[in-house]
Amino acid sequence: MKKVLWVMLMIGLMTACQQGNNETSRTVDMYNSSGDMIGTVKLTEGDDGVDFKVKLEGLEPGYHGIHVHEYPKCDQPDFTTAGNHFNPDGNEHGLMHPEGSHLGDLPNIEADAGGLVNAELTLPEATLMEGKKSLLAGEGTSLIIHDKQDDGVSQPGGESGPRVACGLIAKDEKQSSETPTDPTDFNEKQEE
């Protein structure tokens, strides 16, 4: 009987340890090229991929391309250290491309007349768990917002223009030792 209990305890501990390495959600802080925090994107492991809840401010009104990029680096002002789109399968770019898209290609987001974005997106086949399609594989990835909308077919990035905001999707989320300003704090003070 003791042996059976011991085996059950070991199986329970191993299962708990394995589950501890797999995240099911995280919040990504988004920063503009000046280093100001412009909002957050909450990532949640969903049934069909990773769900994104985007809450941003300070963008130019209109549509903006948004993509997961291959490196967890957000060096200002142009965020080119984030590398190319996350593409573990070596596909062509664009959600409308007949041969598939980069894994990191997301639908465009729209900023309203006040520059606010409140959107929900899904990145099919991606995961926060371990594996080839994990957004946390290696050191992780980053989330980039572009100045213009992604046309969904042009190579290699949909003619979406310069990178205007970046957030880390990294195992170690250290961006810098300085704390950027949060413009939403100012807005809350104005409303009082």
For each residue, the residues with C-beta under 8 A, 3 or more apart:
1: 4 5
2: 5 6
3: 6 7
4: 1 7 8
5: 1 2 8 9
6: 2 3 9 10
7: 3 4 10 11
8: 4 5 11 12
9: 5 6 12 13
10: 6 7 13 14
11: 7 8 14 15
12: 8 9 15 16
13: 9 10 16 17
14: 10 11 17 18
15: 11 12 18 19
16: 12 13 19 20
17: 13 14 20 21
18: 14 15 21 22
19: 15 16 22
20: 16 17
21: 17 18 130
22: 18 19 128 129 130
23: 26 45 128 129 136
24: 44 45 128
25: 42 43 44 45 128
26: 23 42 43 128 169
27: 40 41 42 43
28: 40 41 42 43 143 167 168 169
29: 37 40 167 168 175
30: 37 38 39 40 41 56 143 145 165 166 167
31: 35 36 37 38 74 76 165 166 167 175 180
32: 35 36 38 58 164 165
33: 76 77 78 79 163 164 165
34: 76 77
35: 31 32 76 178 180
36: 31 32 58 180 181 182 183
37: 29 30 31 180 181 182 183 184
38: 30 31 32 56 57 58 59 165 183
39: 30 54 55 56 57 58 117 184
40: 27 28 29 30 55 56 167
41: 27 28 30 52 53 54 55 56 143 167
42: 25 26 27 28 52 53 55
43: 25 26 27 28 50 51 52 128 135 169
44: 24 25 50 51 53
45: 23 24 25 50 51 127 128 129
46: 49 50 51 122
47:
48: 122 124 125
49: 46 122 123 124 125 126 127
50: 43 44 45 46 122 123 126 127 128 135
51: 43 44 45 46 120 121 122 123
52: 41 42 43 106 119 120 121 122 123
53: 41 42 44 119 120
54: 39 41 66 109 117 118 119 120 121
55: 39 40 41 42 117 118
56: 30 38 39 40 41 59 109 111 116 117 145 165
57: 38 39 114 115 116 117 183 184 187
58: 32 36 38 39 115 183
59: 38 56 64 111 115 116 117 145 164 165
60: 64 111 115 147
61: 111 112 113 114 115
62: 110 111 148 149
63: 108 109 110 111 148 149
64: 59 60 108 109 110 111 117 145 146 147 148 149 160 164
65: 108 145 146 148 149 150 157 158 160 161
66: 54 106 107 108 109 121 143 144 145 146 150
67: 85 86 102 104 105 106 143 144 146 150 157 160
68: 85 86 103 104 106 123 126 135 141 142 143 144 169
69: 82 83 84 85 86 104 141 142 143 144
70: 82 83 84 85 86 87 104 141
71: 81 82 83 139 141 142
72: 82 139 140 141 142 168 169 170 171
73: 79 81 82 83 142 168
74: 31 79 81 82 142 166 167 168 175
75: 78 79 80 81
76: 31 33 34 35 79
77: 33 34
78: 33 75 162 163
79: 33 73 74 75 76 82 142 144 163 165 166
80: 75 83 163
81: 71 73 74 75
82: 69 70 71 72 73 74 79 142 144 163 166
83: 69 70 71 73 80
84: 69 70 87 156 157
85: 67 68 69 70 93 102 103 104 105 156 157
86: 67 68 69 70 102 103 104 135 141
87: 70 84 90 91 102 103 104
88: 103 132 133 137
89: 100 103
90: 87
91: 87 97 99 100 101 102 103
92: 97 99 100 101 102 155
93: 85 97 101 102 105 153 154 155 156 157 158
94: 97 101 102 105 150 151 152 153 154 155 158
95: 101 105 106 107 150 152
96: 152 153
97: 91 92 93 94 100 101 152 153
98:
99: 91 92
100: 89 91 92 97
101: 91 92 93 94 95 97 105
102: 67 85 86 87 91 92 93 94 105
103: 68 85 86 87 88 89 91 123 125 126 133
104: 67 68 69 70 85 86 87 123 126 141
105: 67 85 93 94 95 101 102 150 158
106: 52 66 67 68 95 109 121 123
107: 66 95 121
108: 63 64 65 66 149 150
109: 54 56 63 64 66 106 117 119 121 145
110: 62 63 64 117 119
111: 56 59 60 61 62 63 64 115 116 117
112: 61 115 116 117
113: 61
114: 57 61
115: 57 58 59 60 61 111 112
116: 56 57 59 111 112
117: 39 54 55 56 57 59 64 109 110 111 112
118: 54 55
119: 52 53 54 109 110
120: 51 52 53 54
121: 51 52 54 66 106 107 109
122: 46 48 49 50 51 52
123: 49 50 51 52 68 103 104 106 126 135
124: 48 49
125: 48 49 103 133
126: 49 50 68 103 104 123 133 134 135
127: 45 49 50 130 131 133 134 135
128: 22 23 24 25 26 43 45 50 134 135 136
129: 22 23 45 134
130: 21 22 127 134 136 137
131: 127 134 137
132: 88 137
133: 88 103 125 126 127 137
134: 126 127 128 129 130 131 137
135: 43 50 68 86 123 126 127 128 140 141 169
136: 23 128 130 140 141 169 170 171
137: 88 130 131 132 133 134 140 141
138:
139: 71 72 170 171 172
140: 72 135 136 137 168 169 170 171 172
141: 68 69 70 71 72 86 104 135 136 137 169 170
142: 68 69 71 72 73 74 79 82 166 167 168 169 170
143: 28 30 41 66 67 68 69 166 167 168 169
144: 66 67 68 69 79 82 163 165 166
145: 30 56 59 64 65 66 109 163 164 165 166
146: 64 65 66 67 149 150 157 160 161 162 163 164
147: 60 64 160 161 162 163 164
148: 62 63 64 65 159 160 161
149: 62 63 64 65 108 146 158 160
150: 65 66 67 94 95 105 108 146 157 158 159 160
151: 94 154 158 159 160
152: 94 95 96 97 158
153: 93 94 96 97 158
154: 93 94 151 157 158 159
155: 92 93 94
156: 84 85 93
157: 65 67 84 85 93 146 150 154 160
158: 65 93 94 105 149 150 151 152 153 154
159: 148 150 151 154
160: 64 65 67 146 147 148 149 150 151 157
161: 65 146 147 148
162: 78 146 147
163: 33 78 79 80 82 144 145 146 147 166
164: 32 33 59 64 145 146 147
165: 30 31 32 33 38 56 59 79 144 145
166: 30 31 74 79 82 142 143 144 145 163
167: 28 29 30 31 40 41 74 142 143
168: 28 29 72 73 74 140 142 143 173 175
169: 26 28 43 68 72 135 136 140 141 142 143
170: 72 136 139 140 141 142 173 174
171: 72 136 139 140
172: 139 140
173: 168 170
174: 170
175: 29 31 74 168
176:
177:
178: 35
179:
180: 31 35 36 37
181: 36 37 185
182: 36 37 185 186
183: 36 37 38 57 58 186 187
184: 37 39 57 187 188
185: 181 182 188 189
186: 182 183 189 190
187: 57 183 184 190 191
188: 184 185 191 192
189: 185 186 192
190: 186 187
191: 187 188
192: 188 189
